[in-house]
Amino acid sequence: MNLETSKQKYPNIPANTVEDLCEYVNRGRPVGGFLQAVLCRDLFEAVNLADNNNRLALVDLVKLIFNDVPLMCYGKIEKVNEWISKRGMEQWNT
């Protein structure tokens, strides 16, 4: 996942959120509660944990994940944990 492309395509998403998502996708780095809730499709928890900027950008964040993030790394907590344990996209580059 390309950081700069994602920032340009979705400028309403806070830069640190895009950076965290890219690190998760590319390297399997664990994310905070808000982003984990989004990746696990837990809307209620995501809204509860979001700061104002992320709450306003939630629709764009979902679009980014749906359009640009591999399906195998989001949806359920088991998928997220497995993605982290396998170090993200690095598993495909070794």
N, C-alpha and C positions, 0 to 999 in steps of 0.2 A: 504494500500500500504506500503510495507516494504522499509524503507530508505536504509538500508545496502545492501539488495538484488539488489535494483535498481542501486545503485552506482557501485556494482560489475558487473552487467550485462551491464551497459552502462557507462564505465569509461571515455568516451570522453565528456560527458555532465558535465559542471561545477557543482561542489558539491552544491553550493548555489542554483542553478536552480533545482536540484533534491530535495533538502530540501524544497524549496518553493512549488514545485509540490506535494510533500508528505503532507505538511501541508494543502494545498488546498484540496486534495482528502480526507484525514483523518479527518480534522477538519473544512473544509469549510473556511479556511483563505483566504481572498482576495489576489490576485497576482498582480504583476506589469504589465505594458503595454505589454511588449514583451510576457510574458507567457500567458497573457489573449488573445493576438492575436493568438498565437499558439492554445490555447484551443478552440477558435472560428473559427479556420480554415481560418484565414485571412493571407495568405502567404505574401502578399505584405507588410502589416503592421508589421508582425513578422520580416521580413528581414530588414525593415526600422528601427525598434526599437532595433534590436539585437546588442549586443557588439560583438567584434571579436570572442571571445570564443564561445558564443552562436550561432553565425552565422555558425561557423565551425561544431557545434554539432547539427544543426537543424534537419538533417535527423535522427540521433539517438534519438533525443527528440520526433519526430513524431512517431518513432517505439515504444518507451517507452509508449507513450500515447495510441497508437493503441493496443498494446499488454497487457498492465498492468493497465490501468485506466478504471474504469467503464464507459460504453457508456453513461449513463445518466448524466454525469457531464461535457461533452464537446460536441462541435459541433456548437452551436449558443450561442450568448450572453445571451439569456433568460435562457438557461440551466445552464450556468455558474452562473448567478445571483441567480437562484433558488437553486443551489447546495450550494452557500455561505449562503443564507438565512436559509437553513435547516442544517447548520453546518456539511456538508460533510457526511462521513461515520458514524459520531456520531448519525445521524438520524436512522440508522439501528441497533445501539447498545443500544437504550433506550426502 
